[in-house]
């Protein structure tokens, strides 16, 4: 095996091997993650209301007024 190929395989093995990592995620990061998830959910809800519900409600009201 050539030296460069062997070095590439060793590098790949080192990159893909699991390592023990110790990191502290403070309370600010947790609160930020919760706020981000809630923001995405609120945005999706507003999207559904704006694109689906509001025009459907307007159509139903228009059909009711014709009767």
N, C-alpha and C positions, 0 to 999 in steps of 0.2 A: 504494500500500500504506500502511496506517495505521502510525503510529509504534509503537504497542503491538505490533502483529503483527510488524513488522520486528524489534523488540527481542526478541520471543519467539523468532523464528527464529535470530537471532544468538546468543542465549543457549543454545538447543538445539544449535547447531553447535559452540559452545565446549565444552559439556558432553560431547558425543559424539566430539569430535576426539581422536585419540590424542596423548598427551603423553609425553615422555621422563621417566621417574621413576627416580630413583636412591635405593635404599633398601638398608640392610644388615640382613640377617637373621642373627643370631648363632647360635652352636652350640646354645645353650639352646633356641631356638625349633625348630631341627631335631630335637633330642632329644625335645622335647615333642610334636611332630607324630608322630614314630615311636611314642612311647608311647601317644598317643591312638589311632592306627590299630591297634596291637597290643591295646589294651584293647577296642576295638570288636570285633575278630576273636575275642578270647577270650570276650567276652560272647555273640556269636553261636554259638560252639561250645558254650558252656554251655546256651544256649537249646535247641539241637538235642538235646543229651544229656538235658536235663531233660524236654522235651516229647515227643520222639520215641523216643529210644533206651531210656530207663529203663522207660517203660510197655510197650514192645514186648518188652523182655527179661523183664519180669515176666509178661507174657502167655505167652511161650514156656515159661517155667519152670512156669507153672500147667498148661499143656497137657501138658507132659512128665510131671508128677507124676500126672496122671489115668491115664496108660497103665500 
